[in-house]
Amino acid sequence: MGEPRTPNGLRGRDLVGLGGILVAAVVGGMVIGLLVDRSAGTEPTWTLVGIAIGVIAGIAAFVARVRAALRE
């Protein structure tokens, strides 16, 4: 007995995974930005750039995962 699918093909664990992708991308970008800022002494420039890149990467991964789930 598996978890029931919604009409669009997504399960609850798929939705949790989508949230995890977004959080991981943003936090990862922020951490990398913080490390670059500390070593270069340019706070908060690279932290903000890292967050922006993380948001963009998270959205791209989110869209790709949703499209793949909807094709199933």
C-alpha positions as CSV (number, residue, x, y, z in Angstrom):
1,M,0.0,0.0,0.0
2,G,1.7,3.1,-1.2
3,E,0.9,6.7,-0.5
4,P,-2.0,7.9,-2.7
5,R,-1.1,10.2,-5.6
6,T,-2.9,13.5,-6.0
7,P,-4.5,14.1,-9.4
8,N,-1.4,15.9,-10.7
9,G,0.9,12.9,-9.8
10,L,2.6,14.3,-6.8
11,R,2.8,12.5,-3.4
12,G,3.3,14.1,0.0
13,R,6.9,13.0,0.2
14,D,7.5,14.6,-3.3
15,L,6.2,17.9,-1.9
16,V,8.5,17.6,1.2
17,G,11.4,16.9,-1.1
18,L,10.6,20.1,-3.1
19,G,10.8,22.2,0.0
20,G,14.1,20.5,1.0
21,I,15.5,21.4,-2.4
22,L,14.6,25.0,-2.1
23,V,16.0,25.2,1.5
24,A,19.2,23.4,0.6
25,A,19.9,25.6,-2.4
26,V,19.4,28.9,-0.5
27,V,21.3,27.8,2.5
28,G,24.1,26.4,0.4
29,G,24.4,29.6,-1.6
30,M,24.4,31.6,1.6
31,V,27.1,29.5,3.2
32,I,29.3,29.7,0.2
33,G,28.8,33.5,0.1
34,L,29.7,33.8,3.8
35,L,32.9,31.9,3.3
36,V,33.9,34.1,0.3
37,D,33.0,37.2,2.2
38,R,35.1,36.2,5.2
39,S,38.1,35.4,3.1
40,A,37.8,38.5,0.9
41,G,36.6,41.0,3.6
42,T,33.7,42.1,1.4
43,E,30.7,41.5,3.7
44,P,27.8,41.3,2.8
45,T,28.3,41.4,-1.0
46,W,29.0,37.8,-1.7
47,T,26.5,36.6,0.9
48,L,23.8,38.4,-1.0
49,V,25.0,37.1,-4.3
50,G,25.2,33.6,-2.9
51,I,21.6,33.8,-1.6
52,A,20.4,35.1,-5.0
53,I,22.2,32.3,-6.8
54,G,20.7,29.8,-4.4
55,V,17.2,31.1,-5.0
56,I,17.7,30.8,-8.7
57,A,19.1,27.3,-8.5
58,G,16.4,26.3,-6.1
59,I,13.7,27.5,-8.4
60,A,15.3,25.8,-11.4
61,A,15.5,22.5,-9.5
62,F,11.9,22.9,-8.2
63,V,10.6,23.4,-11.7
64,A,12.6,20.5,-13.1
65,R,11.4,18.1,-10.3
66,V,7.7,19.2,-10.7
67,R,7.9,18.8,-14.5
68,A,9.4,15.3,-14.1
69,A,6.7,14.3,-11.6
70,L,3.9,15.6,-13.8
71,R,5.2,13.5,-16.8
72,E,4.9,10.3,-14.8
